[in-house]
Every structure is written in structure tokens, then in C-alpha cells.
Amino acid sequence: KVEGDGTGYDIKSLDDNGNTIYIEVKSTEGGRDTEFFISPNEVEFSKIHKNNFYIYRVFNLNIKELSGELYITQGYVLDEFDYEATEFKLSPKWYYKHYWAKRMLKQNKSVTVE
């Protein structure tokens, strides 16, 4: 069964023994050692379900010829791959000051916002 974004995996399936497995497919046109991206949600899901979480890694992908190569890994992805944080999610600092100030005021507490 193919699932949507946000689930932490792409495909929910069964192994030969009837156990549920979760498959995340990652593909690149580059070779086996080409870096790929994975979401924090997918990393966390792989940690929670490490015994039945798999990366199906498609590399040397050629869309025109509909060809590629595949290897499969099982487990918590941070145990299986080297990783580097490459992005930050940012919010303006003032947002949280004013958000919490409004929340405190609703509770009739005194607030000072700088």
C-alpha cells in the first residue's frame, strides 16, 4: 500500500512471514555513494520502527530508459548512514516573545515584552 507524505515511509507492505514492513524509497541519478535527502519525520519513524523499516535505495537512475540499480538497508537510518544537517527551520524571534506574551495576558498574568 502506497502512503502519502508525512507518514515516515512510502510503502506499507508485508514480509514473507506476514509481518508489516515500512519502505522508504530514495533515488538518485548518481552512483551508489551519492548523497540523498531524508526528512526528520522519516528519520524518527525509522528509529521507532527500526526492526521493520527499510530504505530501498535506487541509484544510477535513468528515467529515459526506466532503469536503475537497487540496494536495501534495514534499521534506524542514522545507524546505517553518515549524515549532515543541511537545513534549519527559522521563525522570527519576535514571534515567540509576542505569542507567549499574548498567551500570558489571556491568563491575566503580567508580561513585559522587550
FIDRENVO-413120 format. One record per residue: residue in three letters; z, y, x of N, C-alpha, C in turn; residue number from 1. Coordinates in steps of 0.05 Angstrom, whole numbers, plus 5000, padded with zeros to 4 digits. Atoms other than C-alpha are relative to their C-alpha. Layout:
<sites>
rest; n.pz; n.py; n.px; ca.pz; ca.py; ca.px; c.pz; c.py; c.px; nr
ALA; Z; Y; X; Z; Y; X; Z; Y; X; NUM .
...
</sites>
This chain:
<sites>
rest; n.pz; n.py; n.px; ca.pz; ca.py; ca.px; c.pz; c.py; c.px; nr
LYS; 5000; 4976; 5017; 5000; 5000; 5000; 5000; 5025; 5018; 1 .
VAL; 5001; 4975; 4984; 4980; 5068; 5029; 5018; 5020; 4987; 2 .
GLU; 4981; 4980; 5010; 5033; 5121; 5022; 4991; 5028; 5008; 3 .
GLY; 5007; 4973; 4993; 5029; 5197; 5026; 5016; 5012; 5023; 4 .
ASP; 4985; 4986; 4979; 5052; 5247; 5077; 5029; 5004; 4992; 5 .
GLY; 4971; 4995; 5005; 5127; 5256; 5084; 5016; 4975; 4997; 6 .
THR; 4985; 5025; 5003; 5145; 5183; 5076; 5010; 4989; 5026; 7 .
GLY; 4993; 5010; 4974; 5151; 5170; 5151; 4983; 4977; 5010; 8 .
TYR; 5018; 5021; 4993; 5096; 5119; 5152; 4975; 5003; 4983; 9 .
ASP; 5025; 4998; 5014; 5024; 5110; 5129; 4996; 4976; 4980; 10 .
ILE; 5005; 5025; 5015; 5023; 5038; 5102; 5025; 4984; 4997; 11 .
LYS; 4978; 5019; 5005; 5076; 4994; 5070; 4987; 4973; 4995; 12 .
SER; 5013; 5026; 5003; 5058; 4921; 5077; 5021; 4978; 5003; 13 .
LEU; 4983; 5023; 4996; 5087; 4851; 5085; 4991; 4985; 5024; 14 .
ASP; 5007; 5017; 4977; 5091; 4808; 5147; 4995; 4972; 4990; 15 .
ASP; 5006; 5028; 5007; 5075; 4733; 5148; 5023; 4986; 4985; 16 .
ASN; 4976; 5012; 5013; 5146; 4718; 5123; 5007; 5014; 4974; 17 .
GLY; 4995; 4985; 5025; 5142; 4766; 5064; 5019; 5023; 5003; 18 .
ASN; 4983; 4978; 4995; 5186; 4819; 5097; 4984; 5026; 4999; 19 .
THR; 5013; 4974; 5000; 5169; 4892; 5085; 4998; 5012; 5028; 20 .
ILE; 5004; 4986; 4975; 5139; 4928; 5145; 4988; 5027; 4994; 21 .
TYR; 5010; 4973; 5003; 5121; 5001; 5154; 4982; 5006; 5024; 22 .
ILE; 5020; 4996; 4979; 5059; 5020; 5193; 4992; 5030; 5001; 23 .
GLU; 5009; 4973; 4995; 5044; 5088; 5222; 4975; 4998; 5019; 24 .
VAL; 5024; 5002; 4984; 4972; 5095; 5247; 4996; 5026; 5015; 25 .
LYS; 5006; 4977; 4983; 4957; 5142; 5305; 4974; 4995; 5014; 26 .
SER; 5026; 5005; 4987; 4887; 5151; 5331; 4992; 5024; 5016; 27 .
THR; 5012; 4979; 4983; 4852; 5190; 5386; 4973; 4990; 5010; 28 .
GLU; 5026; 5007; 4988; 4782; 5192; 5415; 5004; 4992; 5029; 29 .
GLY; 4995; 5005; 4972; 4813; 5188; 5484; 5010; 4971; 5005; 30 .
GLY; 4992; 5027; 4992; 4836; 5126; 5522; 5028; 4992; 4991; 31 .
ARG; 4974; 5012; 5007; 4898; 5083; 5514; 5024; 5018; 5006; 32 .
ASP; 4977; 4983; 4991; 4943; 5132; 5551; 4999; 5029; 4989; 33 .
THR; 5002; 4973; 5012; 4921; 5194; 5511; 5024; 5006; 4983; 34 .
GLU; 4977; 4992; 5016; 4979; 5232; 5482; 4992; 5003; 4970; 35 .
PHE; 5004; 4995; 5029; 4986; 5237; 5406; 5025; 5012; 4988; 36 .
PHE; 4978; 4986; 5013; 5030; 5274; 5358; 5013; 4983; 4978; 37 .
ILE; 4985; 5014; 5021; 5084; 5247; 5312; 5020; 5020; 4989; 38 .
SER; 4982; 4981; 5013; 5127; 5285; 5262; 5029; 4992; 5004; 39 .
PRO; 4971; 5007; 4999; 5203; 5289; 5265; 5008; 4980; 4979; 40 .
ASN; 4994; 5019; 5022; 5205; 5252; 5199; 4991; 4972; 5008; 41 .
GLU; 5009; 5027; 4991; 5164; 5194; 5228; 5018; 4989; 5022; 42 .
VAL; 4981; 5009; 4979; 5210; 5191; 5289; 5026; 4990; 4988; 43 .
GLU; 4975; 5008; 5013; 5272; 5189; 5245; 4997; 4974; 4984; 44 .
PHE; 5005; 5024; 5016; 5242; 5137; 5199; 4998; 4975; 5018; 45 .
SER; 5002; 5023; 4982; 5225; 5093; 5259; 5027; 4992; 5011; 46 .
LYS; 4973; 5006; 4991; 5297; 5098; 5282; 5016; 4984; 4979; 47 .
ILE; 4986; 5013; 5022; 5325; 5077; 5215; 4989; 4972; 4994; 48 .
HIS; 5014; 5025; 5007; 5274; 5021; 5205; 4988; 4987; 5025; 49 .
LYS; 5012; 5009; 4974; 5264; 5001; 5278; 4992; 4970; 5000; 50 .
ASN; 5007; 5029; 5000; 5263; 4926; 5262; 4974; 4994; 4985; 51 .
ASN; 5025; 5006; 5015; 5204; 4933; 5215; 4981; 5025; 4999; 52 .
PHE; 5017; 4977; 4997; 5169; 4997; 5238; 4980; 4995; 5023; 53 .
TYR; 5021; 5005; 4980; 5102; 4992; 5275; 4982; 5024; 5003; 54 .
ILE; 5021; 4980; 4995; 5055; 5041; 5308; 4974; 4983; 5005; 55 .
TYR; 5026; 5012; 4995; 4983; 5018; 5302; 4984; 5022; 5014; 56 .
ARG; 5012; 4979; 4983; 4952; 5058; 5359; 4971; 4995; 5005; 57 .
VAL; 5029; 5003; 4998; 4877; 5066; 5353; 4991; 5020; 5022; 58 .
PHE; 5009; 4983; 4978; 4845; 5094; 5417; 4970; 4994; 5005; 59 .
ASN; 5029; 5002; 4996; 4774; 5103; 5442; 4985; 5000; 4974; 60 .
LEU; 5011; 4999; 5027; 4758; 5120; 5370; 4972; 5014; 5002; 61 .
ASN; 5027; 4989; 5002; 4683; 5132; 5358; 4993; 5000; 4970; 62 .
ILE; 5005; 4998; 5029; 4673; 5158; 5287; 4971; 4993; 4993; 63 .
LYS; 5028; 5006; 5006; 4597; 5154; 5291; 4994; 4970; 4999; 64 .
GLU; 5005; 5028; 4999; 4598; 5081; 5309; 5021; 4983; 4985; 65 .
LEU; 4978; 5013; 5015; 4661; 5065; 5268; 5013; 4978; 5018; 66 .
SER; 4988; 5020; 4981; 4692; 5032; 5329; 5024; 5013; 5014; 67 .
GLY; 4977; 4992; 4985; 4756; 5036; 5369; 5015; 4976; 5010; 68 .
GLU; 4983; 5022; 4990; 4809; 4995; 5404; 5028; 5004; 4989; 69 .
LEU; 4974; 4999; 5013; 4879; 4979; 5380; 5021; 4986; 5017; 70 .
TYR; 4976; 5015; 4992; 4948; 4962; 5405; 5022; 5006; 4980; 71 .
ILE; 4979; 4998; 5019; 5011; 4953; 5365; 5027; 5000; 5014; 72 .
THR; 4973; 5000; 4990; 5083; 4971; 5382; 5019; 4998; 4976; 73 .
GLN; 4979; 5002; 5021; 5146; 4956; 5342; 5025; 5014; 5010; 74 .
GLY; 4974; 4989; 4994; 5211; 4994; 5340; 5002; 5030; 4999; 75 .
TYR; 4994; 4971; 4999; 5241; 5062; 5349; 4981; 5013; 5020; 76 .
VAL; 5021; 4989; 4983; 5185; 5105; 5377; 5010; 5013; 5026; 77 .
LEU; 4990; 4988; 4975; 5229; 5142; 5427; 5009; 4980; 5020; 78 .
ASP; 4995; 5022; 4981; 5247; 5075; 5458; 4974; 4989; 5012; 79 .
GLU; 5026; 5011; 4993; 5173; 5057; 5463; 4982; 5019; 5015; 80 .
PHE; 5019; 4980; 4989; 5140; 5122; 5486; 5016; 5022; 5014; 81 .
ASP; 4989; 4975; 4989; 5155; 5181; 5532; 4993; 5022; 4980; 82 .
TYR; 5005; 4979; 5019; 5160; 5245; 5492; 5007; 5027; 5012; 83 .
GLU; 4996; 4973; 4992; 5159; 5320; 5500; 4999; 5017; 4975; 84 .
ALA; 5000; 4982; 5023; 5179; 5372; 5448; 4980; 5022; 5006; 85 .
THR; 5022; 4980; 4995; 5119; 5418; 5440; 4999; 5022; 4979; 86 .
GLU; 5000; 4979; 5021; 5135; 5460; 5378; 5028; 5006; 4991; 87 .
PHE; 4975; 4991; 5013; 5192; 5499; 5347; 4993; 5011; 4973; 88 .
LYS; 5003; 4987; 5026; 5200; 5519; 5275; 5019; 5024; 5000; 89 .
LEU; 4985; 4975; 4998; 5223; 5591; 5273; 5003; 5014; 4973; 90 .
SER; 4995; 4983; 5023; 5255; 5634; 5219; 5013; 5025; 5011; 91 .
PRO; 4987; 4975; 4990; 5275; 5707; 5227; 5030; 4998; 4999; 92 .
LYS; 4971; 5001; 4998; 5347; 5714; 5249; 5013; 5015; 4977; 93 .
TRP; 4988; 4984; 5021; 5360; 5767; 5197; 5001; 4985; 4973; 94 .
TYR; 5001; 5015; 5025; 5342; 5718; 5141; 5027; 4986; 4995; 95 .
TYR; 4975; 5015; 5004; 5403; 5675; 5152; 5024; 5018; 4997; 96 .
LYS; 4978; 4981; 5003; 5450; 5734; 5160; 5001; 5010; 4971; 97 .
HIS; 5000; 4989; 5027; 5428; 5763; 5094; 5003; 4978; 4979; 98 .
TYR; 4997; 5023; 5018; 5423; 5695; 5060; 5030; 4994; 4996; 99 .
TRP; 4971; 5007; 5002; 5496; 5679; 5077; 5016; 5023; 4989; 100 .
ALA; 4986; 4977; 5011; 5518; 5750; 5060; 4998; 5000; 4970; 101 .
LYS; 5004; 5001; 5029; 5488; 5744; 4991; 5016; 4978; 4987; 102 .
ARG; 4985; 5023; 5010; 5520; 5676; 4982; 5030; 5006; 4999; 103 .
MET; 4972; 4993; 4999; 5588; 5702; 5003; 5007; 5021; 4978; 104 .
LEU; 4995; 4980; 5021; 5582; 5762; 4956; 5001; 4988; 4973; 105 .
LYS; 5000; 5014; 5026; 5567; 5716; 4898; 5027; 4986; 4996; 106 .
GLN; 4973; 5013; 5001; 5634; 5682; 4914; 5022; 5021; 5001; 107 .
ASN; 4981; 4978; 4999; 5668; 5751; 4914; 5016; 5001; 5026; 108 .
LYS; 4987; 4998; 4974; 5684; 5748; 4988; 4989; 5024; 5015; 109 .
SER; 5009; 4977; 4985; 5679; 5808; 5034; 4982; 4992; 5023; 110 .
VAL; 5020; 5007; 4981; 5620; 5809; 5081; 4992; 5025; 5016; 111 .
THR; 5011; 4979; 4984; 5596; 5852; 5139; 4975; 4989; 5013; 112 .
VAL; 5025; 5009; 4989; 5523; 5846; 5159; 4991; 5020; 5021; 113 .
GLU; 5008; 4982; 4978; 5501; 5875; 5226; 4970; 5004; 4999; 114 .
</sites>
